[in-house]
Amino acid sequence: MTLIRNSQKTSFPRALIALLLIALILTSGVFFTSALPAHGEDKREDKQSETKETDIQTQTGTAVDNHLSAKANRLAGETSPYLLMHAYNPVDWYPWGPEAFDRAKRENKPIFLSIGYSSCYWCHVMERESFMDPEIAKFLNTHFVCIKVDREERPDVDDIYMTAIQLLTQRGGWPLTVFMTPEGLPFLGGTYFPARQGDRGPRIGFLELITSIAKIWKEKPEPIEEQARRLTSAVAEVVREQQGDQQQPGSAQVKNVQQAMGTQFDDAYGGFGQPPFPPQQPKFPSPPELLYLADRLDREEDQEAKKMLLLTLDKMAQGGIRDHVGGGFHRYSVDRFWSIPHFEKMLYDNAQLASVYAEAYALTGDVSYRRVAEELLDFTLREMRDPQGGFYSAIDAETDAEEGKFYRWELKELQEVLSEDAFSWLAPIYSFSGSPNFNHEGHAYYVLQLSDTLAKLAADRGLTTDQLEKSIAPSLEKLLAARSAKKRPLTDTKILTAWNGLMIRGFADAGRIFKEDRYLEEAITGANFALKELQQNDGRLSRTYREGRAKLNAYLVDYAFLIDGLIALHRATGDPQWLQAASRLSDKQIELFWDAEDSGFFFTSDDHETLIARAKKQTDSVLPSGNGISALNLIYLAQHLPEKDYDAYAEKLVGVLAHALQIPQNARRMPTAARAVASWLAFSSEKNEN
């Protein structure tokens, strides 16, 4: 995640933290970032008996393999697989809610807040090292009130406290570790901490950290309380900066985004990062940027945008970040070359990349982009589809506590699965003819990746691309069958409204562009599921669903992304039911989230619980911003339902986005807003002509 502020505006005098340990913690650089920068109403029922112990054990996998006789904690009544992973920790976890805060205030204890998600590798590491440790758990239970949050269920909580930790440390990631006053005001934190001093180099140990915080809180809490007040004020300042004014939109704002992207574009291997692009610099697919580039090319011929888009898509399709055996993409590459992935698979990445590769096919006619998208969609249906029609959130990076175990290959495995001829044919194509490219605890493995583009590989062998693909397909099917027999990594089976909206759009885009009814049917199935299971009787949306239970009122992104998916279905099919469904949800979104004073949409609804700040974001992360997508939605609805007042809301919202785009440091982080500005300019021009 990136820091959404000018860090020079707010400072934190270390003198406020009078004790040496706190000063050391805040200044010594001990914070370890596990996720590198890219970048509702709680309806919980305290009925632990509703979740059977066997279900918890199934969902948590290795997290409780050696603790099956342990007593379940308060998380046992939750539906989130991530929270259920911690249901047998000896830590006395609370889910986010008033019960935890009431106890902290009653007993005057600081709060330890831990935020993560199910496919986060370092979240698993910290659980094994610290939260399953009896000594650490006993100390936490005695001196703190401990809250565990699934960031995917509660993105509002995650965003606010991530902002706080970024202000303190200038970096962020997961697991997010936050120490707060009983009122929920943050004063200290970081990301991953090893269990004890010396476990992982110079980083401070978690046990030493909590021991010192508890001592300071008991003996001299005043500096901590002052730090908490100042940090909370700084978070509020960041949020105020998000409000912004309105400005007349113009084409320069759209081009500024591309220019900013160009300064961070890797013209050798595609993707975006920090020049001079060291070999071990991680790279994220960054779908919002790629969708912006595709939109630019759809509107006008632009050689620079074309190079940035197509080179990135080519290199990603070639590299190990793509699952060449099973389809789809992993979350990010740990190197500049897209070679070795961080192995988790996220629905939101694959949903957006389905649209990106489909659009690339539409722009170029290059069938290789279509095949990447089709493999991705087939993977999603095979491995991330709920029988009722929704889509699961993520697949873990590790199996049996080993990262990439499900996806990596030993040489002898490849030799056993493939015939001698097939091995000889495939090895130079998928880069396992040379030295292994992935190591884990001294053992060498291969992560499959193409040694060149398929077109080049085919030409070198005197074949067409289609002929080459047909020659390798049987071998890839054998590898997939062999891999399917392995123990699978955990699948996070919660269904998130926002991410399902993105996936509905991915299938709808592919169906429209490829003229494939089967993909349109899958999009329709997903949309019907969302409107039936994720929509409440009063028309509101729920955030999450699992095993028959929908919970938590939805956020801005849930409305925006689902509406976007419904609009994509209307664009693909012309069926008015999808337009009407999008219109009804947009009306509800305006009712619940619109800022009548300054325009734009808040991230949380008007009746949401009060946190330390209420955000209104325009910048993208790995996900597009809710305001950017909402602007695009409103423009589409204004075009197709001119009798309603969507154009008035769109104009005000685009004005807010245009103002934010004028801030130089925002341009790189607002590609979706730039798409909205471009769409508004085209809509206004067409309306004026008529």
Sequence and secondary structure as in RCSB ss.txt:
>XXXX:A:sequence
MTLIRNSQKTSFPRALIALLLIALILTSGVFFTSALPAHGEDKREDKQSETKETDIQTQTGTAVDNHLSAKANRL
AGETSPYLLMHAYNPVDWYPWGPEAFDRAKRENKPIFLSIGYSSCYWCHVMERESFMDPEIAKFLNTHFVCIKVD
REERPDVDDIYMTAIQLLTQRGGWPLTVFMTPEGLPFLGGTYFPARQGDRGPRIGFLELITSIAKIWKEKPEPIE
EQARRLTSAVAEVVREQQGDQQQPGSAQVKNVQQAMGTQFDDAYGGFGQPPFPPQQPKFPSPPELLYLADRLDRE
EDQEAKKMLLLTLDKMAQGGIRDHVGGGFHRYSVDRFWSIPHFEKMLYDNAQLASVYAEAYALTGDVSYRRVAEE
LLDFTLREMRDPQGGFYSAIDAETDAEEGKFYRWELKELQEVLSEDAFSWLAPIYSFSGSPNFNHEGHAYYVLQL
SDTLAKLAADRGLTTDQLEKSIAPSLEKLLAARSAKKRPLTDTKILTAWNGLMIRGFADAGRIFKEDRYLEEAIT
GANFALKELQQNDGRLSRTYREGRAKLNAYLVDYAFLIDGLIALHRATGDPQWLQAASRLSDKQIELFWDAEDSG
FFFTSDDHETLIARAKKQTDSVLPSGNGISALNLIYLAQHLPEKDYDAYAEKLVGVLAHALQIPQNARRMPTAAR
AVASWLAFSSEKNEN
>XXXX:A:secstr
    S TTS    GGGS SHHHHHHHHS   B SS TT         GGGS HHHHHHHHGGGGTT TTS   GG
GG   HHHHHTTTSSS EEESSHHHHHHHHHHT  EEEEEE TT HHHHHHIIIIIT HHHHHHHHHH EEEEEE
TTT HHHHHHHHHHHHHHHS   SSEEEEE TTS EEEEESB  SSTBTTBTS  HHHHHHHHHHHHHH  HHHH
HHHHHHHHHHHHHHHHHH       HHHHHHHHHHHHTTB TTT SB  TT  TT  B   HHHHHHHHHHHHHS
  HHHHHHHHHHHHHHHHSTTB TTT SB SEESSTTS SEE  EEHHHHHHHHHHHHHHHHHH  HHHHHHHHH
HHHHHHHHSB TTS B  EE SEETTEETTTT B HHHHHHHS HHHHHHHTTTTT SSS  EEETTEEEB    
SS HHHHHHHTT  HHHHHHHHHHHHHHHHHHHHTS    EE  EEHHHHHHHHHHHHHHHHHHT HHHHHHHHH
HHHHHHHHSB TTS BEEEEETTEEEEE  HHHHHHHHHHHHHHHHHH  HHHHHHHHHHHHHHHHHHB TTT S
B SS TTS   S        SSS  HHHHHHHHHHHHHHH TTSSHHHHHHHHHHHHHHHHTSGGGGGG HHHHH
HHHHHHHHHHHHHH 
